[in-house]
Amino acid sequence: MADSFNISHQSVLGDSYGVISAMFYAGYLLGVSRLRRNRSAIEVMWWTTLSCTLVLLPVVLLLGEPLWPQSLRGWLVLIGLALLSQVGGQGLIAYALAHLPASFSAVTLLVQPLAAALLAWLLLHESFGWHQALGGAIVISGIVLCRLALSPSTSGVRAV
């Protein structure tokens, strides 16, 4: 983000997309958290995946994008994303939301960009400077502060 402190049409548009994405992600987390009160994680994942598919299918068709991967590599990437990101990642989030408050879960999930930056640095040799380290420290501090602010007796979070 440090590179985009300049205000321009491109940065405002990108920042707007970021805010819209954050609102949809918050809605998703709140919805899954409520559904997990009386539904299994597998059932919630089935219905959220089906709902997203029905919303995004017309978008793909309107944009004229290919619906199916065009190569073996494309299929492998798709299968990997389905298993790791959707089944693994989102499935674990859906499971956890039955046991943790959505407010704490949302703050804790902010570790995802930090983990992505660290993995990109380790595996792909991307730069990881003091800006990223400072951002990571702020994220970790926020998670710790949120955890400390939640009382185990009222939040549903078990003491560590």
N, C-alpha and C positions, 0 to 999 in steps of 0.2 A: 504494500500500500504506500510505502514511503515514496515510491517513484511516481505516484499519481496525485501528489498534493497540488499540482497545477490544475486549475479549473479550465476545462475545455468541453466541447460537445461530446467527445469520446468518453472522458472520465465521468461526466454527469450521467450519460446513458448507462455506462457500466455500473456506476454506483446505484443508479435506480434499479437496475436488474438485480443487484445484490440485495437491496432492501426488499424488493418483491419476493425474491427467493427466500429470504429470512422469514417473511410473513407466512409463506406457504409451508415452510419447514416447521414453524411454530404451530400452525394449524394441524399439520400432520402429527406432530408429537402429542398435542392435546387430544386429538381424535383417537389416536392409538391408545393413549393412556386411559381414556374413558371406555373404549371398547374392551380393553384388557380387564376391566372390573368383572365382566361376566362372560368373556369369550377366551378361548385358548389362543396362544400366540400363532399357531398354525392357521387357525380360522381367520384371525385378524390379518395375517400376511396374505392369505388367499384373496380376501375381499379388497384389501388395499391395492394389491397388484392388479387384480381384475379392473378395479376402478381407474387406476392410472393408465392401464392399457386402453380402455375405452375412451379416455380423454385424449390420449396422445396419438392414437391411431389416425383420427381425422387430420391432425396436424401434420403427421408424416405424409399422408396421402396428398394433402393440399400443397405441401412444399415440394412434392415430386421426388422425395428421397426414396432410395431403395428400401424395401421393407425387410428383405432378407440379406444376410451377409453375402458378399460376392466372391469370397475365397475361403480356403481352409483356415487361413490365419484369422479371418473375420469371424468364422464360426467358433474357433478356439477362444478368441477374445470374448465373444458373446457368452459362451458357456462359462468361462472364468468369471466374468462379471456377474452372471446369474448366481453362481455358486458362492463366490466370495462376498460380493457386495450385497446382493439381495437376500439370499438364504442365510448366509453367515452374519453379515453386519446388521441388516435391517431385522432379521429374525431375532438376533440377540437383543437388539434395542426393544423390539416388541415384547420379548420375554421379560426384560428388566423393568419395563414400565408397569408391570403388575406388582412389582416389589419396591419400587422407588417412586417418589413424587416426580411429576413431569417437570417441575421447576428445577429440582436438583439435576435431573437427567439432562435437561437442555443445557445447563451450564457445563456439566461434565462432558457433553458431546463437543464442546468447543476445543477439546484436545485433538479432534480429528485433523484440522489444518496443521497443527503443530506436528503431529505424527507424520502427515504427508510431507511436510517440509523436511523433517529429519530423514525420512526414507529417501526422498529425492536427493538429499545431500549425500547419504551413504551409498545408495545404489546407482544413482545417475550422475553423481559428481556435480550437482547443481550448487550454486553459491548459497551459503548460509552465513550471513553477516550479523553484525551487532543488532541491526533492526529486527531480524527474525528472532534472535536470542532474547531481546527485550520483549517482543510480542509474546514469545513462549513463556517467559517468566511472568508476564501479566496474566496470561491465561491460567497458568498453574496456580498463581496467587489467588485469582478469582475463584477457582474451584475449591481451594482450601478454605477461603473465607466463607463461601457458600456452605460448605460442609460444616464448618464450625458454628455458623449461624443457625443451622437446623437443629432443633432439639430432638434427640432420639425418641422421646416419649410422645411428641406430637407430629413428627414428620413421617414416621414409618421407616426411617433410615436406621439401620442397626449400627450401634457404636462399633468403631473399628478398634 
